[in-house]
Amino acid sequence: MNSKIWLSSPHMGGNEQKYINEAFAENWVAPLGPNVNGFEEDLEKFLGQDSKVAALSAGTAALHLALVECGVEYGDEVICQSMTFSASANPIAYCGGIPVFVDSEPETWNMCPKALKEAIEDRIQKGKKPKAIIVVHLYGMPAKMDEIIAVAKEFNIELIEDAAEALGSTYKNQPCGTFGRFGILSFNGNKIITTSGGGALACKTQEDKDKTVFLSTQARDNAPHYQHSHIGFNYRMSNIVAGIGRGQMEVLKDRVEARRSMHDFYVDLFKNIDGVTVFSESSSDFYSNHWLSAIIVDPSIVGKTREDLRLAFLEDNIESRPLWKPMHLQPIFANAPYYGTNVSEKLFGDGLCLPSGSNLSEDEKVRIAKVVNDFFGN
Ligand SMILES: *Cc1c(COP(=O)(O)O)cnc(C)c1O
């Protein structure tokens, strides 16, 4: 059996263990220390825009704290992009809130500004203004931020960016994660850089960052004893994990380049295949890190489905995966309100994510190309 080709696997840079060894040498084996501070500074420098970043235990934790800081409480409604990973929506439920799902538009596959506006107007008419909007930059592709921000401003609703997949992506030259009041980052094992598991919350103000650190370390008031006037969380990043992050930040630019060149590889591979579209930027306003490369297979032209292609890859021990199944189609969210047409359903029906790692070898690319060419009879 051929060795497995993964959709997206960890790719160490080389200096990660150096930072971990320093932590051991100085006994900073704790959820604070020089690596946590250093990793935060690296991220702040990378994002620019005067961002203030708090390193946390996961992207999901970052989103949970963002919602808490936006004042989301029991019974509150929060608008969330439907086409996404469940971790974009679950923290709404952690707060006792109700997700209101919004469809995608076909260019970026992200939140449709028109459907967003309809959703807000209808929720207000039904008696409740949503407390926050969660927009996602899916697979690294920036959402239509100008339009989304305009709607958020019009109705004066807090904007949270789920940039878990979009570190290194920009919209009109501004980094994803720096547009909303909060931006979520993830360093899970499959992301563009990883700390094995971890996340961060990019904030606009020092005050929001301080609040995030305070809440993530059990909300201890300033007193010699343990004194609490808020519900706290244990969400801070470990100094060991942050050491991996510092090593990964040294190679982030290379990783973005490599992922983007995987996208170019697929554009070339599919250029003469009718009925297959490679997910690409619709204009120079959008710069995707192409965390995952994805295609749409039109079965009416190809005569076969994306599922047939997935199985052909599997035959050769190559991992590929359908796009995120929209949240409004998930059993757990079956009763949540939904606004849109059927853009995300259609994408889910015909879309497939392809191996996109920054560490794929030339031999592995040859194997991928062979499966594709055999499948399409090239
Ligand atoms: C990975 C991911 C998350 C969650 O991040 P974790 O660090 O795994 O908790 C949230 N949203 C999206 C879109 C993701 O891809």
The ligand as an SDF file (V2000), in Angstrom:
LIG
                    3D

 15 15  0  0  0  0  0  0  0  0999 V2000
  -10.0450   25.0190   13.0630 C   0  0  0  0  0  0  0  0  0  0  0  0
  -11.1960   25.9530   13.0500 C   0  0  0  0  0  0  0  0  0  0  0  0
  -11.7440   26.4710   14.2430 C   0  0  0  0  0  0  0  0  0  0  0  0
  -11.3750   25.9760   15.6010 C   0  0  0  0  0  0  0  0  0  0  0  0
  -10.0660   26.1250   15.9750 O   0  0  0  0  0  0  0  0  0  0  0  0
   -9.4610   25.1390   17.0870 P   0  0  0  0  0  0  0  0  0  0  0  0
   -8.1210   25.7290   17.3640 O   0  0  0  0  0  0  0  0  0  0  0  0
   -9.3860   23.7780   16.4960 O   0  0  0  0  0  0  0  0  0  0  0  0
  -10.3550   25.1810   18.2790 O   0  0  0  0  0  0  0  0  0  0  0  0
  -12.7510   27.3960   14.1480 C   0  0  0  0  0  0  0  0  0  0  0  0
  -13.2320   27.8000   12.9710 N   0  0  0  0  0  0  0  0  0  0  0  0
  -12.7590   27.3300   11.8030 C   0  0  0  0  0  0  0  0  0  0  0  0
  -13.3160   27.8350   10.5260 C   0  0  0  0  0  0  0  0  0  0  0  0
  -11.7440   26.3690   11.8060 C   0  0  0  0  0  0  0  0  0  0  0  0
  -11.3050   25.8680   10.6510 O   0  0  0  0  0  0  0  0  0  0  0  0
  1  2  1  0
  2  3  1  0
  2 14  2  0
  3  4  1  0
  3 10  2  0
  4  5  1  0
  5  6  1  0
  6  7  2  0
  6  8  1  0
  6  9  1  0
 10 11  1  0
 11 12  2  0
 12 13  1  0
 12 14  1  0
 14 15  1  0
M  END
$$$$
